[in-house]
Amino acid sequence: MQQGDVIEALLKALGAEVVTLPEQFGARQVVDWSGLPGATPRAIIRPRNTDEVAVALRICNQYRQAVVAQGGLTGLVGGANLLNGELALSLERMNHIVEIDRISGTITVEAGMPLQVVQEAALDAGLYFPLDLGARGSCTIGGNLATNAGGNRVIKYGMMRDQVLGLEAVLASGEVVGALHKMIKNNSGYDLRNLLIGSEGTLGVITRAVLRLRQRPRAVATAWCALPSYPAVTTLLEEAQAGLAAGVSAFEVMWAGYYDAVLTNLPSLRPPVKERFPFYVLLESVGGDPVRHTQAFEEFLGGMLEKEIVADAALATSEADALAFWAIRDAPGEYPKFIPNHAAYDVSFSVSDVGDVAARCDMRLRERWPQALVMIYGHLGDGNLHIVVDVPGSGKTLHGEIDDVIYDVTREFHGSVSAEHGIGTKKKAYLGFTRNDADIAAMRAIKVALDPNAILNPGKIF
C-alpha cells in the first residue's frame, strides 16, 4: 500500500470533521515547550471518542503510518514533537467527565481533559485531586499520564501513577485494552496500567482514566523558611515529617542563587524575609481542622526557630500570603523575561544525595563558565532537583556542553536523567546513564511486542 493513501482512508472512515489537513491548521501549535524543532504533521486527527481513536490507529497501522499523540504540548523534552512525515493525534475533543463517584472517591475522565478542570470538578464535588503543575491550565490528563507527571505535592500524594485506579488505551493495532476499574487492589496479572503510564505514547494511546480523589483539605498552613545551611534544610524536613501530625504536603527548597535571581529580575515578587540566607524552604501542610492545624503548625515553626534550625520565617496568614510565597517558587514560568536562552534540567536522586549533587554541579559549572548564572531548586521530599544554567552572551551554543556536565554528575550519583517529562528526543543520548543495557533491551522488546510496526511516536526514548 502507498503511504499517501492513508489520508484518503482516514477521511473515508472518519470524515473531514475528524481529519484536518495542513491547509486548515492556521496558526495552530504543533510543537511542545521544549524549544526543539518539530515537523508539520501530514494531518491532524481529532477523534471524539475511543472508537474513533481505534479506527484511526487501525488504519495507520495497516498503512505503516507513524502517529504522534499530542496533549497540551507543555512537555520539555520534545516528546510530542513530530520528526518527519507523521500524523498528529490530538485528544482535545475527548475532554469530558464521564463520572464522579463520591463514595468510591473517584473521577473518570477522558484523556483530553485539562488538569485544572479535573481539579475544579473535584473541589465542586467536595473532594480533592492533588496533582498540581504550573501548566495546570494547559496540560491534559493524557499527557500527565504519558509522562507520569509529578509536580509540587509528590511528597504527600505521589506521582501521577499513584492517582490512577483504572485506565483505557488503544494499542497500535486498534485494539482497546484496560478497564475503568475503581479498585485500589487489583492483582489480576500484568499491570498494563502502569506499563502505559510514563511510556510517552510509544506503547499505546491513553483515552480514559479513573483517577483517585482525596478528602478536601479544610486547613492549609504555609510558611516561608530561611535556613543557615543545607543540613538545617534536611533536618527541617525530618522534623516536619515527624512532628506535623498531618504531614508535609509541599517542601520546596531553593538555593540562594535561585532566590536572588528571581527577586532581582522579577519586580512583582517581594522578599518574605528581610535578610539574605543560603537556603529557603516553602513549607506547606494540609489538615482537617483549621484551628487546631494552624495552631500546631505555628507551634512547630516556633520550635524550629528556637532550635535555630530555621533562622527566620514568615507565616502565611491569608491565601494571598500563601500565593505570594508560591509565586516565588513558580517564577520559572517567567524565565523568558530575563534568561530566554537558559538550559534547564529536571533530574532526581536519593534524598540523602541531593545536597552533594547540587554542590558538585555548581562547582563544575563555575569551573567551566565562571560568569554563569546557576539556579538550583526542587522538591526535596522526593529527590527532584531543578538546575537552570545561563551563560551570558552564549545564546544556546553551550547547551550540549552543559548537558554533559549535569548528566555526568547524575550518572556519578546513580540518579535519573529524567525526574519528570520523560526522555522524548532531548534525553535519548543519556538514557544509558540511568538504565543499563538489559533494562533498555527489555524496553525495546516491550515496544516491539505492542507496536511491531513502530508507528507510535517513533524516534522517542531510544
Beta strands, then each sheet from edge to edge (+ up, - down):
strand 1: 19-20
strand 2: 44-45
strand 3: 67-70
strand 4: 87-90
strand 5: 97-101
strand 6: 106-110
strand 7: 127-128
strand 8: 164-170
strand 9: 176-179
strand 10: 205-212
strand 11: 214-215
strand 12: 219-227
strand 13: 250-255
strand 14: 279-287
strand 15: 312-315
strand 16: 343-348
strand 17: 373-379
strand 18: 384-390
sheet 1: 1+ 2- 4- 3-
sheet 2: 5+ 6- 10+ 8- 9+
sheet 3: 7+ 11-
sheet 4: 15+ 12- 14+ 13- 17+ 18- 16+
end
